Amino acid sequence: MQLINKPNSVRLALAAASSSLLAGAAHAEEKTPWLVDSALAVYSESDSRVTAVEPIVALRKDMGGDRMLGLKLTLDSLTGASPNGAIAANEAQTFTGPSGNGSYTAPKGETPLDTEFKDTRAAVAISWEQPWGERNRVSVGGNISREYDFTSAALSAAIARDFNNKNTTLSFGVNVETDIIDAVGGIPDPLTSLKVGPNPDHKDGGSENKTVSDLLLGVTQVMNRHWLTQLNLSVGTSSGYHSDPYKVLSVLNTDGSLSTNPATSGPDLNSKWYLYDSRPDSRSRQSLYWGNKIHLTEDVIDVSYRYYTDDWGIDSHTLDFRYRYEFGGNMYLEPHVRWYSQTAADFYHLYLNKGVALDNGVNSSGAASALDYASADSRLGEFTGTTFGLKYGIELGRNTEFNIRVEQYQQTSNAGAPASMTALKGLDLSPDLTAMTVLVGYSFEF
């Protein structure tokens, strides 16, 4: 794969409420244990790319009267190499790292990977649920996460109401999030030139912000004693800084060779031309989710479909299927298949042609209109992703379970260049991505 900057008064009120609830239910703790879900996830991409290690601990406790307190702690550590957006070329390419203290070189014919890529994140979340009247249930939550170049915080609330003898449930939720981006080396000016030598270029100080809001409306229906279905409509908007300060685009000549940067000169500078990533400062999105759980004699089928669209031009479809097969000894196997497909964002470009007109006037020759936004981030391109996985679990006692899940992800893309770009002949411009995930979980109570 990912929170609002709450005022201090809100944080203190939430903390005070949680403390009061915990104190008021002290006598019940002896009778009602904490339910703990713990897991360790290891994610690894092929070709020595990104590796992630993520321990997770989630706690849940019944405070009495069907009031539930939830706590969750997540730690992430990512290392390896990540694509910087530049295209593979028929010559070696050298880049200065974001910190400006080092450089990395992509050999001829290979996709440039930022070897300085790293990410460490700590996240804490708290939630509270309780009945409200006879047929309603409300929940509130907050979380905050911190990385070395990114801070995020969020506040959420939801209400659910039962109808039809509790066979039908309507729900409504809202989430507000604020992100603070404090990129290493500063925030670059969009679509300005990158100098790849001993000194990075166009790095402004300070930080940027982004605010995200989401609304969800859902209905859950018991169709019969074996079938439960759910339909959710989600609408979201975001405003602020959406660009990736570490991504660039290659500027190519008509034959596909790397173009010379007209703004640089001197023996200490690599003169190839790259431009910083630039994305719109707002985004609106909608998604429709349909999920179904079908209980057979013992086994359970979980199948869902999700459609997503946004004003960046991305449309996606997701199909997800799980089958939980129960067998003796309180054990189960759960095969998992997921298929995902998306179209490219309107401003996605695998590369830029020399002569394109840019909104900042870097080069306006040979083009009729200015290019406002451009990104070579493969996550915004057209691609298809498939996941195959298998989970094994065994119940060891009351509310105690051990499980392990292994999954493989394969991402493919057909992005390429026209045959007229002879300098790119034989190069893999959009290499496939393969990744493995292993997750070991243990649930218990204390």
C-alpha positions as CSV (number, residue, x, y, z in Angstrom):
1,M,0.0,0.0,0.0
2,Q,-2.6,4.3,4.3
3,L,-6.1,10.8,10.5
4,I,-6.7,14.3,11.5
5,N,-4.7,16.8,13.4
6,K,-7.0,16.9,16.3
7,P,-7.1,20.0,18.6
8,N,-5.6,19.3,22.0
9,S,-9.0,19.7,23.6
10,V,-10.4,16.9,21.6
11,R,-7.5,14.6,22.4
12,L,-7.7,15.4,26.1
13,A,-11.5,14.9,26.2
14,L,-11.1,11.5,24.5
15,A,-8.3,10.5,26.9
16,A,-10.3,11.7,29.9
17,A,-13.4,9.8,28.7
18,S,-11.3,6.6,28.2
19,S,-9.7,7.0,31.7
20,S,-13.1,7.5,33.3
21,L,-14.6,4.5,31.6
22,L,-11.7,2.3,32.6
23,A,-11.8,3.5,36.2
24,G,-15.6,3.0,36.4
25,A,-15.3,-0.6,35.2
26,A,-12.4,-1.6,37.4
27,H,-14.6,-4.1,39.2
28,A,-15.6,-5.8,35.9
29,E,-12.1,-6.4,34.7
30,E,-11.8,-9.4,37.0
31,K,-14.7,-11.0,35.2
32,T,-14.2,-9.8,31.6
33,P,-10.8,-10.4,30.1
34,W,-9.0,-8.5,27.4
35,L,-9.2,-10.1,24.0
36,V,-5.9,-9.8,22.2
37,D,-5.1,-10.2,18.5
38,S,-1.4,-10.1,17.8
39,A,0.3,-10.6,14.4
40,L,3.7,-10.2,12.7
41,A,3.6,-9.5,9.0
42,V,6.6,-9.8,6.7
43,Y,6.3,-8.4,3.1
44,S,9.0,-8.8,0.5
45,E,9.2,-7.7,-3.1
46,S,11.3,-9.4,-5.7
47,D,14.6,-8.1,-7.1
48,S,15.7,-6.9,-3.7
49,R,13.1,-4.2,-3.6
50,V,11.0,-3.2,-0.6
51,T,10.9,-5.4,2.5
52,A,8.5,-4.6,5.3
53,V,8.2,-6.0,8.8
54,E,5.0,-5.1,10.7
55,P,4.1,-6.2,14.3
56,I,0.5,-5.5,15.3
57,V,-1.3,-5.8,18.6
58,A,-5.0,-5.1,19.0
59,L,-6.9,-5.3,22.3
60,R,-10.6,-5.3,22.9
61,K,-12.5,-5.4,26.2
62,D,-16.2,-5.5,27.2
63,M,-16.6,-2.8,29.8
64,G,-20.1,-4.0,30.7
65,G,-23.4,-3.1,29.2
66,D,-22.2,-4.1,25.7
67,R,-19.7,-1.2,25.8
68,M,-16.5,-2.1,24.1
69,L,-13.1,-0.4,24.3
70,G,-10.5,-1.1,21.6
71,L,-6.8,-0.3,21.4
72,K,-4.4,-1.0,18.6
73,L,-0.6,-0.5,18.2
74,T,1.2,-0.9,14.9
75,L,4.9,-0.6,14.0
76,D,6.2,-0.6,10.4
77,S,9.8,-0.9,9.2
78,L,10.4,-0.7,5.5
79,T,13.8,-1.0,3.8
80,G,15.1,-1.7,0.3
81,A,14.9,0.1,-3.0
82,S,11.9,1.7,-4.6
83,P,11.3,3.0,-8.2
84,N,11.9,6.8,-8.4
85,G,9.7,7.2,-11.4
86,A,12.5,7.5,-14.1
87,I,12.3,5.2,-17.0
88,A,14.9,2.5,-17.9
89,A,17.4,3.8,-20.5
90,N,20.1,2.5,-22.8
91,E,22.7,4.1,-20.6
92,A,23.5,4.2,-16.9
93,Q,21.7,6.9,-14.9
94,T,22.9,8.5,-11.7
95,F,20.8,10.3,-9.1
96,T,21.4,12.2,-6.0
97,G,19.4,10.9,-3.0
98,P,16.8,13.1,-1.4
99,S,19.1,13.9,1.5
100,G,21.7,15.2,-0.9
101,N,24.4,13.2,1.0
102,G,24.7,10.3,-1.4
103,S,23.9,9.0,-4.9
104,Y,22.8,5.9,-6.6
105,T,23.2,4.6,-10.1
106,A,20.9,2.5,-12.3
107,P,22.8,0.3,-14.7
108,K,22.0,0.4,-18.4
109,G,18.6,-1.2,-19.1
110,E,17.4,-1.3,-15.5
111,T,14.6,0.7,-13.8
112,P,16.1,3.3,-11.5
113,L,15.6,2.4,-7.9
114,D,16.1,4.8,-5.0
115,T,18.4,2.8,-2.6
116,E,17.9,5.4,0.1
117,F,14.3,4.4,0.5
118,K,13.3,3.7,4.1
119,D,10.2,4.1,6.3
120,T,9.6,3.6,10.0
121,R,6.1,4.2,11.3
122,A,4.4,3.9,14.7
123,A,0.6,4.1,14.9
124,V,-1.8,4.1,17.9
125,A,-5.6,3.8,17.6
126,I,-8.4,3.9,20.2
127,S,-12.1,3.1,19.7
128,W,-15.2,3.0,21.8
129,E,-18.5,1.3,21.0
130,Q,-21.8,1.3,23.0
131,P,-25.6,1.0,22.6
132,W,-27.7,4.1,22.2
133,G,-31.3,3.3,22.9
134,E,-32.8,-0.1,22.1
135,R,-31.9,-0.3,18.4
136,N,-28.9,1.9,17.9
137,R,-25.1,1.5,18.4
138,V,-22.6,4.2,18.2
139,S,-18.8,4.2,17.9
140,V,-16.0,6.8,18.0
141,G,-12.3,6.4,17.3
142,G,-9.1,8.2,16.9
143,N,-5.6,7.4,15.7
144,I,-2.3,9.0,15.1
145,S,0.8,7.8,13.3
146,R,4.3,9.1,12.9
147,E,7.0,8.5,10.4
148,Y,10.4,10.3,10.0
149,D,8.9,12.4,7.2
150,F,5.2,12.1,7.7
151,T,2.6,12.6,10.5
152,S,-1.0,11.7,10.3
153,A,-4.0,11.9,12.6
154,A,-7.7,11.0,12.3
155,L,-11.0,11.1,14.1
156,S,-14.0,8.9,13.1
157,A,-17.6,8.3,14.3
158,A,-20.4,5.9,13.2
159,I,-23.9,5.0,14.1
160,A,-25.8,1.8,13.2
161,R,-29.6,1.2,13.6
162,D,-31.4,-2.2,13.5
163,F,-34.7,-2.8,11.8
164,N,-36.9,-5.7,10.9
165,N,-36.2,-7.7,14.1
166,K,-32.5,-7.0,13.7
167,N,-32.4,-8.6,10.3
168,T,-31.6,-5.3,8.7
169,T,-29.0,-2.8,9.8
170,L,-28.4,0.7,8.4
171,S,-25.1,2.4,9.2
172,F,-23.5,5.8,8.7
173,G,-19.9,6.8,9.3
174,V,-17.6,9.8,8.9
175,N,-13.8,10.0,9.0
176,V,-11.6,13.2,8.9
177,E,-7.9,13.0,8.4
178,T,-5.0,15.4,8.3
179,D,-1.5,14.6,7.0
180,I,1.7,16.6,7.4
181,I,4.4,15.9,4.8
182,D,7.9,16.9,5.8
183,A,10.0,15.4,3.0
184,V,13.7,14.8,3.4
185,G,15.5,17.7,1.7
186,G,12.4,19.8,1.5
187,I,9.3,19.9,-0.8
188,P,10.3,20.2,-4.5
189,D,8.6,22.6,-6.8
190,P,6.4,20.6,-9.2
191,L,7.6,20.0,-12.7
192,T,10.9,21.6,-12.1
193,S,14.2,20.1,-13.2
194,L,16.2,17.7,-11.0
195,K,20.0,18.1,-11.0
196,V,21.7,14.8,-10.5
197,G,25.1,15.5,-9.2
198,P,26.6,16.4,-5.8
199,N,23.9,18.9,-5.0
200,P,20.1,18.4,-5.2
201,D,18.1,21.1,-6.9
202,H,14.8,22.9,-6.4
203,K,14.3,21.9,-2.8
204,D,12.2,24.3,-0.8
205,G,12.1,24.1,3.0
206,G,9.0,23.7,5.2
207,S,6.3,21.1,4.9
208,E,2.9,20.6,3.2
209,N,-0.5,19.5,4.4
210,K,-3.4,17.3,3.1
211,T,-6.9,16.9,4.5
212,V,-9.1,13.9,3.8
213,S,-12.8,13.4,4.5
214,D,-14.9,10.3,4.0
215,L,-18.5,9.4,4.4
216,L,-19.9,5.9,4.4
217,L,-23.5,4.7,4.1
218,G,-24.2,1.0,4.4
219,V,-26.9,-1.6,4.8
220,T,-26.5,-5.1,6.1
221,Q,-29.2,-7.6,5.5
222,V,-29.8,-11.2,6.7
223,M,-31.2,-12.9,3.6
224,N,-31.8,-16.2,5.3
225,R,-30.2,-18.4,8.0
226,H,-27.2,-19.1,5.8
227,W,-26.6,-15.8,3.9
228,L,-25.6,-12.3,5.1
229,T,-25.1,-9.5,2.6
230,Q,-23.7,-6.0,2.9
231,L,-23.8,-3.0,0.6
232,N,-21.7,0.1,1.3
233,L,-21.4,3.4,-0.6
234,S,-18.4,5.5,0.2
235,V,-17.7,9.1,-0.8
236,G,-14.5,11.0,-0.1
237,T,-12.6,14.2,-0.9
238,S,-9.1,15.4,-0.2
239,S,-7.4,18.7,-0.6
240,G,-3.8,19.9,-0.2
241,Y,-0.5,18.4,-1.2
242,H,-0.9,15.1,-3.2
243,S,2.4,14.9,-5.1
244,D,5.2,12.5,-4.1
245,P,8.3,14.6,-3.3
246,Y,10.6,11.7,-4.1
247,K,9.2,10.8,-7.6
248,V,10.5,12.2,-10.9
249,L,9.7,11.8,-14.7
250,S,12.2,11.2,-17.5
251,V,12.3,13.7,-20.4
252,L,13.1,11.8,-23.7
253,N,14.1,12.8,-27.2
254,T,12.0,11.6,-30.1
255,D,14.1,8.5,-30.5
256,G,13.7,7.6,-26.8
257,S,17.1,8.6,-25.6
258,L,17.5,10.7,-22.5
259,S,17.2,14.4,-23.2
260,T,19.8,16.9,-22.1
261,N,18.6,19.3,-19.4
262,P,18.8,22.8,-20.9
263,A,19.0,24.4,-17.4
264,T,22.2,22.7,-16.3
265,S,25.9,23.0,-17.3
266,G,29.3,22.3,-15.8
267,P,31.5,19.2,-15.4
268,D,30.2,18.4,-11.9
269,L,26.6,17.9,-13.1
270,N,24.9,15.0,-14.9
271,S,23.0,16.9,-17.7
272,K,20.2,14.4,-18.2
273,W,16.7,15.9,-17.8
274,Y,14.2,14.8,-15.1
275,L,11.2,16.7,-13.7
276,Y,9.6,16.5,-10.3
277,D,6.2,14.8,-9.8
278,S,3.1,17.1,-10.0
279,R,-0.5,16.1,-9.1
280,P,-3.7,18.1,-8.6
281,D,-4.3,19.6,-5.2
282,S,-7.7,18.0,-4.8
283,R,-9.3,14.6,-5.3
284,S,-12.8,13.3,-5.1
285,R,-13.7,9.6,-5.1
286,Q,-16.6,7.2,-4.8
287,S,-16.7,3.5,-4.2
288,L,-19.4,0.8,-4.0
289,Y,-18.8,-2.4,-2.1
290,W,-20.9,-5.5,-2.0
291,G,-19.9,-8.3,0.4
292,N,-21.5,-11.6,1.1
293,K,-20.9,-14.3,3.8
294,I,-22.5,-17.7,3.1
295,H,-22.5,-20.3,5.8
296,L,-22.6,-23.8,4.5
297,T,-23.1,-26.8,6.8
298,E,-19.7,-26.1,8.4
299,D,-17.7,-24.1,6.0
300,V,-18.0,-20.3,5.2
301,I,-17.7,-18.5,1.9
302,D,-16.7,-14.9,1.9
303,V,-17.0,-13.2,-1.5
304,S,-17.0,-9.4,-2.4
305,Y,-16.9,-6.9,-5.2
306,R,-15.7,-3.3,-5.1
307,Y,-16.0,-0.6,-7.8
308,Y,-14.0,2.6,-7.3
309,T,-13.8,5.8,-9.4
310,D,-12.3,9.3,-8.9
311,D,-11.9,12.6,-10.7
312,W,-8.3,11.8,-11.5
313,G,-9.5,9.3,-14.1
314,I,-8.9,6.1,-12.2
315,D,-11.5,3.4,-12.3
316,S,-10.9,0.1,-10.5
317,H,-12.6,-3.3,-10.0
318,T,-11.8,-5.7,-7.1
319,L,-13.0,-9.2,-6.7
320,D,-12.2,-11.1,-3.5
321,F,-12.9,-14.7,-2.6
322,R,-12.2,-16.7,0.6
323,Y,-13.4,-20.2,1.5
324,R,-13.0,-21.3,5.1
325,Y,-12.8,-25.1,5.2
326,E,-13.3,-26.6,8.6
327,F,-11.7,-29.9,9.4
328,G,-11.1,-32.0,12.6
329,G,-9.2,-30.9,15.6
330,N,-10.6,-27.3,15.6
331,M,-8.5,-26.5,12.6
332,Y,-9.3,-24.8,9.3
333,L,-7.8,-23.9,5.9
334,E,-8.8,-20.7,4.1
335,P,-7.8,-20.3,0.4
336,H,-7.8,-16.7,-0.8
337,V,-8.0,-15.3,-4.3
338,R,-8.1,-11.6,-5.1
339,W,-8.2,-9.8,-8.5
340,Y,-7.7,-6.1,-9.0
341,S,-7.6,-4.0,-12.2
342,Q,-7.4,-0.2,-12.6
343,T,-7.2,2.4,-15.4
344,A,-4.5,5.1,-15.4
345,A,-4.9,8.6,-14.0
346,D,-5.4,11.3,-16.6
347,F,-2.1,12.8,-15.9
348,Y,-0.1,9.6,-15.7
349,H,2.9,9.5,-18.1
350,L,5.5,6.8,-18.4
351,Y,7.8,9.6,-19.6
352,L,7.6,13.1,-21.1
353,N,8.6,14.1,-24.6
354,K,11.1,16.9,-25.1
355,G,9.2,19.9,-26.3
356,V,6.1,19.5,-24.2
357,A,4.8,22.7,-22.7
358,L,4.9,22.9,-19.0
359,D,2.8,25.2,-16.8
360,N,6.0,26.7,-15.2
361,G,7.4,27.6,-18.6
362,V,10.5,25.4,-18.4
363,N,10.1,24.5,-22.1
364,S,7.2,25.8,-24.2
365,S,8.5,25.0,-27.7
366,G,6.6,22.8,-30.0
367,A,3.4,22.4,-28.0
368,A,0.0,24.0,-28.2
369,S,-1.0,23.9,-24.5
370,A,0.6,23.7,-21.1
371,L,1.0,20.5,-19.1
372,D,-0.3,21.2,-15.6
373,Y,0.2,17.8,-14.0
374,A,2.3,14.7,-14.7
375,S,3.4,11.7,-12.7
376,A,5.2,8.5,-13.6
377,D,4.3,6.8,-10.3
378,S,3.3,3.2,-11.3
379,R,0.6,3.2,-8.7
380,L,-1.3,5.7,-10.8
381,G,-0.8,3.8,-14.0
382,E,-2.9,1.1,-15.6
383,F,-2.2,-2.4,-14.2
384,T,-3.7,-5.6,-13.0
385,G,-2.9,-7.3,-9.7
386,T,-3.7,-10.9,-8.6
387,T,-3.2,-12.4,-5.1
388,F,-3.2,-16.1,-4.2
389,G,-3.0,-17.1,-0.6
390,L,-3.7,-19.8,2.0
391,K,-4.4,-19.4,5.7
392,Y,-4.1,-22.1,8.3
393,G,-5.6,-21.7,11.8
394,I,-6.1,-23.9,14.9
395,E,-8.2,-23.1,18.0
396,L,-6.2,-23.8,21.1
397,G,-8.8,-23.0,23.6
398,R,-11.5,-20.5,24.4
399,N,-10.8,-17.3,22.4
400,T,-7.3,-18.7,21.7
401,E,-6.1,-19.3,18.2
402,F,-2.9,-19.6,16.2
403,N,-2.9,-18.9,12.5
404,I,-0.5,-18.3,9.6
405,R,-1.2,-16.9,6.2
406,V,1.0,-16.9,3.1
407,E,0.2,-14.9,0.0
408,Q,1.8,-14.1,-3.3
409,Y,1.0,-10.9,-5.3
410,Q,1.7,-10.4,-9.0
411,Q,1.3,-7.0,-10.7
412,T,1.5,-6.6,-14.4
413,S,1.3,-3.6,-16.7
414,N,1.5,-3.1,-20.5
415,A,2.8,0.4,-20.5
416,G,5.4,1.0,-23.2
417,A,6.8,3.3,-25.9
418,P,6.1,3.4,-29.6
419,A,8.4,1.6,-32.1
420,S,9.7,4.9,-33.3
421,M,11.6,5.3,-30.0
422,T,14.4,3.0,-31.2
423,A,16.7,3.8,-28.2
424,L,14.2,2.0,-25.9
425,K,14.1,-1.2,-28.0
426,G,14.5,-4.3,-26.0
427,L,14.1,-2.5,-22.6
428,D,11.4,-3.6,-20.1
429,L,9.8,-0.2,-19.4
430,S,7.1,-1.5,-17.0
431,P,8.5,-4.6,-15.2
432,D,6.2,-7.0,-13.4
433,L,6.1,-6.9,-9.6
434,T,6.1,-10.0,-7.5
435,A,5.7,-9.9,-3.7
436,M,5.3,-12.4,-0.9
437,T,3.5,-11.8,2.4
438,V,3.8,-14.0,5.5
439,L,1.6,-13.2,8.5
440,V,1.7,-15.1,11.8
441,G,-1.1,-14.4,14.2
442,Y,-2.0,-15.4,17.8
443,S,-5.2,-14.5,19.5
444,F,-5.8,-15.0,23.2
445,E,-7.4,-13.5,26.3
446,F,-6.0,-12.3,29.6
